[in-house]
Amino acid sequence: MYAITITEPGGPEVLTWTEVPTPPPAAGEVLVAVAASAVNRADLLQRQGFYDPPPGASRYPGLECSGVITELGSGVEGWSVGDECVALLSGGGYAEYVAVPVGQVMPVPLGIDLVSAAALPEVACTVWSNIVIDAGLRAGEVLLVHGGASGIGTFAIQAAVALGARVAVTAGSADKLDRCRVLGAEILVNYRDDDFVELVRAATGGHGADVILDNMGAKYLGRNVDVLAMGGRLTVIGLQGGTRSELDLAQLMGKRASVQATSLRARPTADKARICAAVVDQVWPLVATGAITPVIDRVLAMSEASEGHRVVGAGEHVGKVVLRV
């Protein structure tokens, strides 16, 4: 098969479409002929040498895919050769074939074509596990999403609106904020010009955000705690703003608030299977009704993965950049 390999840590140009061995499915795995994958920021970090795959995972980038099952490993039940699917991966999506633990394989949501479906697994599992399973977002609460125009952000807006929550977002341009508004975001903050703490407090009558989905980490930690409501929940899923900062525990205690930080890629296989099952049960029906749709900025050939990385690295996209085999 062919796969995108990383010749050495570096810029997008180090991604190379190379002939490599096809992986056999181990016990409890299926082999998927990949139709498409999508670019995630973790892929950019891996390319730069900052985010190695977990032990035993494929060395090729790509944390999600859509495709067709071509082979079943021993002990696999509930799937057949020829079934279309999407999958949450620990790596290997930038390839013609990938072996996947069966618990991370999901049906394609009704009404979504196979290529577009590749934009869903990573964002659906990340968003749902963090804002619903862990943070317990409920109808009537306020969700603040940093990076609202990203793949994660565009999905989180729609999921929160479907749950009956109000949504605040930060983004870096008027155009991106307008795209977020169309998806259902109500409180729009241009982080280049405005203070999200002031605007969110003003728009909520001083209440603040009940749940924050944060991709910045250290840079936003203090202000995120400032804007948390009583009983608020901050969940950190990215470290674009650094890894170390001071936390005012007295302020956190006074608000009876909590901070958690999570990484989906490193979770145990059983944990990922639990999240995938919840997504199929609770999220795919929202996709089927159109309450949530994949937001795709562009579709590129898999051999153009370097251009996909350039686009995402430059922040030129809204939603997901999909790579089609």
VEXZADO-83279 format. One record per residue: residue in three letters; y, z, x of N, C-alpha, C, O in turn. Coordinates in steps of 0.1 Angstrom, whole numbers, plus 5000, padded with zeros to 4 digits. Layout:
alaYZXYZXYZXYZX...
This chain:
met498850005008500050005000501250005009501250025021tyr502449985002503750005009504450125004504250164993ala505150195013505950315010507150315018507250255029ile508150385013509350415021509050525031508750635028thr509150495044508950595055510350625061511250545060ile510350735068511550785075511250775090510550845095thr511850675096511550645110512050755119511350785129glu513150825116513650935123514750995114515350925106pro515051125116516151185108517451105110517851075122gly518151075099519451005101519950955088519751015077gly520750845088521450795077520450705068519350695072pro521050645058520150565049519350455056518350415051glu519950405067519250295074517950335080517150245084val517550465081516250505086515150485076513950505080leu515450455064514450435053513850295055514650195054thr512550285056511950155059510750135050509850225048trp510650025044509449985035508349935044508449825050thr507350025045506250005055504850005049504650075039glu503949935055502549935050501950065056501950085068val501250135047500650265050499350275042499150205033pro498450375046497250385038497450435024498450515021thr496650395014496750435001496050575000494950585004pro496750674994496150804993495050814983495250764972pro493850874986492850894975493151014967493751114972pro492851014954493051134946492051244950490851214950ala492451364952491551474955491051524941491451474931ala490151624942489751694929490951744922491851804928gly490951714909492051764901493351684901494351724896glu493251564908494351474909494051344903492951304900val495151264900495051124896495851044905496851084911leu495450914907496150824915497050734905496450674896val498350734908499250654899499750534907500250544918ala499650424900500350304905501850314901502150304889val502750324910504150364907504850244901504850134907ala505450264890506350164884507750184890508450084893ala508250304890509550344895509650484899508850564895ser510550514908510950654911512450664910513050574905ala513050774914514450794913514950874925514150954931val516250864928516850924940517351064936518051084926asn516951164943517451304942518051354955517751304965arg518951444954519651494966518651554976518851554988ala517551604971516551654980515951544989515651575000asp515951424984515451314992516451285003516051255014leu517751295000518751275011518651385022518751355034leu518351505018518151615027516951595036516951615048gln515851545029514651515037514851405047514451415058arg515551305043515851195052516651235064516451185075gln517551335062518351385073517651495082518251535092gly516451525078515651625086515851765082515551855090phe516451795070516851935066515951985056516052105052tyr514951915050514151955039512751895040512451795033asp511951965047510551905049509751925036509952025029pro508751845033507951855022507051985023506852035035pro506652045012505752165013504452125020504052005021pro503752225026502452195033501552125023501352165012gly500852015028499951935020500551825012499751745007ala501851825010502451725002502651595010502651595022ser502851485003503051355009504351365018505251435014arg504351295029505451295038506551195034507651195039tyr506251115024507151015019508151075009507651165002pro509351035008510251094999509951054984509150964982gly510551114975510351084961509751194953508551224955leu510551264944510051384937509651354923509451444915glu509651224919509251194905508851044905509250964913cys508151014894507750874893507350844879507050934871ser507250714875506550664863505550564868505750504879gly504550544860503550444864502350444855502350484844val501250394861499950374854498850434862498750414874ile498050514856496950584863495850474866495450404858thr495450474879494450374884493150434888492150364889glu493150574890491950634895492050784891493050844892leu490850844888490750984884490051054895488951014899gly490551174900489751254909488751334901488851334889ser487851394908486851474901487451594893488351654897gly486851614881487251724873488451704864488951794857val489051584865490151544856489751514842488851434840glu490351584833490051554818491451524811492451564816gly491351454800492451434792493251304795494251274788trp492951234806493551114810492551004813491451044817ser492950884812492050774815492750664823493950654824val491950594831492450484838493250384829492650354818gly494450344832495250254824496250324816497150264810asp496250464816497250534808498550534816498650544828glu499650504808501050514813501450664814501050744806cys502250694824502550844826503850854834504350754839val504450974834505451014843504851134851503951194846ala505451164862504951274870505951344878506951274883leu505851474879506651554888505951564901504751604902leu506651534912505951524925506551624935507651674934ser505751654946506251734957506751634968507251674978gly506451504966506751404976505951284972504951284965gly506351164978505451044977505850944966505150844965gly506950974959507350884948507850744953507750644945tyr508350734965508850614970507750534976507650504988ala506750494968505650424973504950344961505350354950glu504050254965503350184954502250264947501950244936tyr501750364954500750454948501050604952501550624963val500750694944500850844947499750924940499450894929ala499251014947498251104942498951234936499751284943val498651274924499351374917498451474911497451434904pro498651604913497851704905498051684890499151654885val496951684883496951644869497851734860498351684850gly498151854864499051934856500451894857501251934849gln500751804867502151754868502351614863503351554865val501251574856501351434849501651454835501051544828met502651384830503051394816503051254809503251154816pro502851244796503051124789504451064790505351144791val504550934788505950874787506450914774505850894763pro507750964773508251004760508350884751508650764755leu508150904738508250794728509550724729510650794729gly509550594729510850514728511450484742512550424742ile510850534752511450514766510550414774509350434774asp511150314779510450214787509950274800510550374805leu508950214806508350284818509250304830509150404836val510150204832511050214844512050324841512350404850ser512650324830513650424826513050564826513750664830ala511850574823511150704822511150774836511050894837ala511250694847511250754860512450844863512350924872ala513450834855514650914856514551054850515451134851leu513451084844513351204836512551324842513051434840pro511451304849510651424852511351534860511351654856glu512051504871512651604879513851674872513951794873val514651594865515851654859515351744847515851854844ala514351684839513851764827513251894831513551994825cys512451894842511752014846512752114853512652234850thr513652064860514652144867515552214856515752334856val516152134847517052184838516352284828516852394826trp515252244822514552324812514052454818514252564812ser513452454830512952574836514052674839513852794839asn515252624843516352704847517152754836517452874835ile517652664827518552714817517852774804518452854797val516652734802515952774790514852884793514952994788ile513852844801512752934804513253054812512953164808asp514053034822514553154830515853214825515853334824ala516853134822518153194818518253214803519153294799gly517353164795517253184781518553144773518953214764leu519053024776520252974769519952964754518852914750arg520853014746520653014731521852944724522852924730ala521552904712522552844703523852934703523653054701gly524952874703526252954703526753004716527853044717glu525952994727526353044740527052924747527052814743val527652964758528452864766527752844779527352934787leu527452714782526852674795527852604803528452514798leu528052654816528852584825527952504835527052564841val528152374836527352294845528252244856529252164853his528052274869528752214880528052084884526852074884gly528851984886528351844889527851784876526751734875gly528751784866528251744852527851594852527151554842ala528351514861528051374860526851334868526451214869ser526151424875524951404882523751384873523851394861gly522651344879521451334871521051464864520851464852ile521151574871520851704865521951734855521651784844gly523151714858524251744849524251674836524351734825thr523951544836523951464824522851504815522951494803phe521751544821520551594813520851724807520551754796ala521451814816521751954811522751954799522552034790ile523751864800524651854789523951834776524151894766gln523151724776522451684764521451794759521351824747ala520751854768519751964764520452074758520052134748ala521652124764522352234759522952204745522852284736val523452084743524052044730522852044720523052084708ala521751994723520551994714520152134710519652154699leu520352234719520052374716521152434708520952554703gly522252374706523352434699524352514707525152594702ala524352494720525252564729526552474731526552354729arg527652544735528852474740528752444755528152524762val529252334759529052294773530452274780531252204775ala530552344792531652314801531152254813529952284818val531852154819531452084831532552074841533752084838thr532152064854533052024864532651894870531451864870ala533551814873533351684880534551644887535651704885gly534551534895535551504905536551394901537351354909ser536351334889537251234884537351234869536551284862ala538451174864538651154850537551074844537151104832asp537150964851536150884845534850954843534150944833lys534451034853533151114852533251214841532351234834leu534451284840534551374829534551314816533951374806asp535051194815534951124802533551084798533151094787arg532751054808531251024806530651154801529751144792cys530951264807530451394803530851424788530051474781arg532051394785532551424771531751344761531351394751val531451214764530651134755529251194753528651174742leu528751254763527351314762527351444754526351494750gly528551504752528651624744529351744751529551844744ala529851724763530551834770531951854763532551754759glu532351974761533552014754534652054763535852024760ile534352134773535352184783535152114796534152114802leu536252034799536151944811537051984822538252004820val536552004834537252054845537151964857536051934862asn538351904861538351824874538451924885539551984887tyr537451944893537452044903538352014914538652104922arg538851894915539851854926541251914922542051934931asp541551934909542851974905542952104898543952164898asp541852144892541852264882540952374887540052354894asp541252494882540452614884539452634873539852654861phe538152614875537252624864537252764858536952774846val537452864866537553004860538553014849538353064838glu539752964852540852974843540652884830540852934819leu540152764832539952674821538852714812538952714800val537752764818536652804809537052934802536752944790arg537653024808538153144801539053114790538953164779ala540053024792541052984782540352914770540752944759ala539352834773538752754762537752834754537352794743thr537352954760536453034752537053174748536353264744gly538353174747539053294743538753414752538753524747gly538553394765538353494774536853534776536553614784his536053474768534553504768533953474782533253554787gly534153344786533553294798532253224796532053184784ala531453204806530153134805528953224804528853314812asp528153204795526953284793525853244804525153324809val525753114806524853064816525552964825526352884820ile525352974838525952874848524852804855523952874861leu524852674855523852594863524652544875525552454874asp524352594887525252574899524552504910523452534914asn525152394915524552314926525352344939524952284949met526352434939527152454951526752574960526952564972gly526252674954525752784962526952874967527752914958ala527052894980527952994985529452974981530153064978lys529852844982531252814979531752864966532952904964tyr530852854956531252894942530853034938531053074926leu530153104946529453224942530453324936530253374925gly531553354943532453454938533153414925533253494915arg533553294924534253244912533253224900533553244889asn531953194903530953194893530753324887530753344874val530753434895530653564890531853604882531753674871asp533053564886534253584879534253534865534653594855val533653414863533753344850532553384841532453344829leu531553454846530353494838530853584827531653674828ala530253564815530453654804529653784806528853794815met529953874797529053994797527653954794527353884785gly526654004802525353964801525053824806524053764802gly525953764813525853624818524753614828524353704835arg524253484830523153454839523553334848523853224842leu523653354861524053244870522753204877521953284882thr522453074876521253024883521652914893522352814889val521352934905521752844916520552754920519452804923ile520852624919519752524922520052434933519252344937gly521252454939521652364950522552444960523152544956leu522652394972523452464983524452374989524652375001gln525052284981525952184987527252254993527852195001gly527552374988528652444993528252565003529052655005gly527052555009526652655019525652755013525452765001thr525152835022524052935019524453075020523753165015arg525653115025525953255027527353285021528353215024ser527453395014528753435008528553585004527453635002glu529753655002529653784997529553794982530053704975leu528753894977528553914963529054054959528654154965asp529954054949530554184945529554244935529554214923leu528654334939527654394931528254484920527754484909ala529354544922530054624912530454534901530354574889gln531054424904531454334893530254274885530354264873leu529154254892527954204886527454314876527054284865met527354434881526854544873527754564861527254594850gly529054564863530054584852529854484841530054514829lys529354364845529154264834527654264829527354184821arg526854344835525454344832524854204834524054154825ala525254134844524953994847523853984857523454084863ser523353864859522253844869522553714876523153614871val521953704888522053584897520653554901519953644906gln520253434899518953384905519153254912520053174909ala518253224921518253104929516853044929515853124932thr516652924926515352864924515252734931516252664933ser514052694935513652564940512452514933511352584934leu512452404927511352354919510252294929509052324926arg510652234939509652164948508652254954507452224956ala509152374957508252474965507452564955506652644960arg507552544942506852634933505352604934504952484937pro504452694932503052674932502652564921503352544911thr501552504923501052394914500852444900501252374891ala500352564899500152624885501452644878501552624866asp502452684886503852714880504452574875505052574865lys504252474883504752344880504052294867504652224858ala502752314866502052274855502452344842502552274832arg502852464843503352544832504652484827504952474815ile505552454837506852394834506652254827507352224817cys505752174833505552034827505052044813505451964804ala504152144810503652154797504752194787504752144776ala505652284791506752324783507652204780508252184769val507952124790508752004789508151904779508851854770val506851884780506151794770506251844756506551774747asp506051974755506052044742507452054735507652034723gln508452084744509852114738510852014741511852004733val510751934752511851844756511551704751512351634746trp510251654753509951514749510251484734510651374731pro510051584725510451554711511951524710512351444702leu512751594718514251564718514551434724515451364719val513751384733513951254739513551144728514151044726ala512451174722511951084711512851064700512950954694thr513651164696514651154685515951094690516851064682gly516151084703517451034709518451134711519551104716ala518051264709518951374712519251384727520351424731ile518251344735518451334749517951194754516851154750thr518751134762518451004767518551004782519451064787pro517750924789517950914804519250844807519550734801val520150894815521350834819521150774833520950844843ile521150634833520850564845522050484850522550404843asp522450514862523550444868523250304872524050204869arg522050284878521650154883520150154886519650264889val519550044886518150024890518149934902518649814901leu517549974913517449904925515949874928515049954923ala515649774936514349764941513949874951514849924958met512649914951512250024960512649994974512950084982ser512549864978512849834992514349844995514749845007glu515149874985516649894986516950044985518050084982ala515950134989516150274988517350324996518050414992ser517550255007518750295016520050275008520950365010glu520150175000521350164992521450264981522550324978gly520350304975520350414966520750544972521550624966his520350574984520750694991522250684995522950784994arg522750564998524150555001525050584989526050664989val524650534977525350554965525350704961526450754957val524250764961524150904958524950994968525651084964gly524750964981525451034991526951024989527751124992ala527450914985528950894983529450944970530650944967gly528550984961528951034948529450924939530250944930glu528950794941529450684933528750664919529150584911his527750754917526950734905527250834894527950934896val526850794882526850884870525350884865524850774861gly524650994865523250994861522450964873522651004884lys521350894870520250874880520350734886520750634879val519950724899519750594905518250574906517550654912val517750474899516250444898515850344908516550244910leu514650364914514150264924512850204918511850284915arg512850074915511750004909510849944919511349874928val509549964917508549894926508449744921507649674927
